[in-house]
Amino acid sequence: MRDGCFLYVTDRGLAHLLVTMRGYAAITFGHVIISAREPSDGLWLHERRHVEQYERIGLAFIPLYLWFMLRRGYRTHPFERDASGAARLFD
């Protein structure tokens, strides 16, 4: 547990494959953060921002995330831009 989230760091198995098969360092599902390595401060802040997004949007977060990913891709995805601080959606 860290900052109210369950952090799972894995270097093998299905969870590791889920994170790394698309080139990600970590992935967030609600209050669960799965990371391929111990997260840096920057990565932790990014993933915690996704937790905050989930808290605001609720269960709609996952289908909205996937819809934006399909329509806009990762680089212009509004949730990813918000998590990186490029364009805050919520404050």
C-alpha positions as CSV (number, residue, x, y, z in Angstrom):
1,M,0.0,0.0,0.0
2,R,1.2,3.5,-0.8
3,D,-0.7,6.8,-0.7
4,G,-4.0,4.9,-0.5
5,C,-3.2,2.7,-3.5
6,F,-2.2,-0.9,-3.9
7,L,1.1,-0.9,-5.8
8,Y,2.1,-4.1,-7.4
9,V,5.6,-4.2,-8.8
10,T,6.3,-7.3,-11.0
11,D,9.1,-8.4,-13.2
12,R,7.4,-11.6,-14.6
13,G,4.1,-13.3,-15.3
14,L,0.9,-12.1,-16.7
15,A,0.8,-8.8,-14.9
16,H,4.3,-7.9,-16.2
17,L,3.2,-8.9,-19.7
18,L,0.1,-6.8,-19.4
19,V,2.2,-3.7,-18.5
20,T,5.1,-4.1,-20.9
21,M,3.5,-5.6,-24.1
22,R,2.5,-2.1,-25.2
23,G,5.7,-0.5,-23.9
24,Y,4.2,1.0,-20.7
25,A,6.1,1.3,-17.4
26,A,2.9,1.0,-15.4
27,I,-0.9,0.7,-15.7
28,T,-3.6,1.8,-13.3
29,F,-7.0,0.2,-12.6
30,G,-9.0,2.2,-10.1
31,H,-6.8,2.2,-6.9
32,V,-4.4,-0.6,-8.2
33,I,-1.2,0.4,-9.9
34,I,0.8,-2.3,-11.6
35,S,4.4,-1.4,-12.4
36,A,7.1,-3.2,-14.3
37,R,9.6,-1.6,-11.9
38,E,9.7,0.4,-8.7
39,P,8.1,3.7,-9.9
40,S,10.2,6.9,-10.0
41,D,8.6,9.9,-8.4
42,G,7.5,11.2,-11.8
43,L,5.9,7.9,-12.8
44,W,4.2,7.6,-9.4
45,L,2.7,11.1,-9.7
46,H,1.5,10.2,-13.2
47,E,-0.2,7.0,-12.1
48,R,-1.7,8.7,-9.0
49,R,-3.2,11.3,-11.3
50,H,-5.0,8.4,-13.1
51,V,-6.3,7.3,-9.7
52,E,-7.7,10.8,-9.2
53,Q,-9.3,10.7,-12.6
54,Y,-10.9,7.4,-11.7
55,E,-12.2,8.8,-8.4
56,R,-13.9,11.7,-10.3
57,I,-15.2,9.7,-13.3
58,G,-15.9,6.3,-11.6
59,L,-16.6,3.2,-13.6
60,A,-16.9,5.2,-16.8
61,F,-13.1,5.8,-16.6
62,I,-12.2,2.5,-18.3
63,P,-14.6,2.7,-21.3
64,L,-13.8,6.4,-21.7
65,Y,-10.1,5.7,-21.6
66,L,-10.3,3.0,-24.2
67,W,-12.6,5.2,-26.4
68,F,-10.1,8.1,-26.3
69,M,-7.2,5.7,-27.0
70,L,-8.9,4.4,-30.1
71,R,-9.9,7.8,-31.3
72,R,-6.8,9.9,-30.4
73,G,-4.0,7.5,-29.5
74,Y,-1.7,7.9,-26.5
75,R,0.0,11.2,-27.3
76,T,-3.2,13.3,-27.6
77,H,-5.3,11.3,-25.1
78,P,-6.8,13.8,-22.7
79,F,-6.4,11.6,-19.6
80,E,-2.7,11.0,-20.5
81,R,-2.1,14.7,-21.1
82,D,-3.8,15.5,-17.8
83,A,-1.7,12.9,-16.0
84,S,1.5,14.4,-17.5
85,G,0.4,17.9,-16.5
86,A,0.2,19.1,-20.1
87,A,-3.5,20.0,-19.9
88,R,-5.3,19.6,-16.6
89,L,-8.9,18.3,-16.9
90,F,-9.5,18.4,-13.1
91,D,-8.2,20.4,-10.3
